Structure formats: structure tokens, C-alpha cells
Amino acid sequence: MHQADPDAEVVVALTKLVDVAVEVWRLDRWATKTESEASVSTAAARYVVRRLRDFLEDFAIETVDLTGHPYEPGLAVEVLGTERDPTLAPGTSIVNEMVSPICLWQDGVIRHGQVVTRSLEDTQ
């Protein structure tokens, strides 16, 4: 076997990098939810997330999570469902859950996100 050149360039399909971005986002959400346990595995997961985010940043790939933000038609998301929330004002929709994040490459949308919204009206 020979020594690989650590500076050699590797061509990677953009779709594969976007797949990694989605998984980093999922890992980050999981690690954040379990942070209250303050376990070693959580700290390790947060470290992995930071390293993977740095890697993706080198390729100008980022993810956007709109959880808790107002939902507006035209956002780069697919609405998978809407839950009824009688506390919201008529005509107001909130992104209740991001099932998959919006992925950006060089500040342009490369993959739409998937969301579950909540509003006064139940549209399911």
C-alpha cells in the first residue's frame, strides 16, 4: 500500500454533501435534546457536530432550521401536515417541527426542507 496524499482533491457529488448536511442537522438536534443529561456521549456528539459543520462550511453548505418561526407561503419547505392550535390568531401559522432542514449551497437553496406547521385552522 502507498501513502495517500492528504492534500489530494476528491470529487464529491453535491447531493452527497447535502445528505451529510441533513445528517449533521439530525445529529445536532438529537444531541441538543439529550444535553440535559450532560453525558459523555452527548459531549462527544456535540464535538462530532462541530467537526462536521466545519467540514460542510468548507464547501459552503449550510442548513436552516425554521422551528418556531412564522410559516409563510413561498418558503423553501414542503408542508407535511398542520396541527390545530386554538391559541394562534386567525391566519397565523408557525413552523412547529422541522422534519428535514432547508439546505443551502453558496447561499442558494439546494434542497427544500420538510415541516409540520400549526395554525388555528386544521388543514389535514
Steps between C-alpha positions, in 0.01 A plus 500: 500500500613855439463817703199704389557868428309684776468804272364304204167625372198272503196567287179457697152536359318799648204277582726287722623807689139610547419153639783548752363846588158351577652232722713759685182698563325189633796413723507857632128486586546166675801622697322821601199306628720279718728779631308516826651162587851651465639162404834427338322369191321834464828690520647266238198549276531880528869472407414292193233752399751787524755311290245405235362855486854630444542246220176607332586868544811439289263405218263795566220266611273594787167392645212721613259403776180707516349337808297759688507753216190623319409291197436692182412367156803513275746372759732231368313226685249225439219498758441141608212584728337763717395465862217706644596755765206700638739746669619646168340799331303436180726489194812430709708187439813396690759240402443251779758242393770472236502142375786583265691832476531738208844446343691790348805494277676827431195676654256336254243233582624158392236294687165604641421425862203306633286642778197444715320824575239605753220748449151582619357310204562126474582433135560126519 
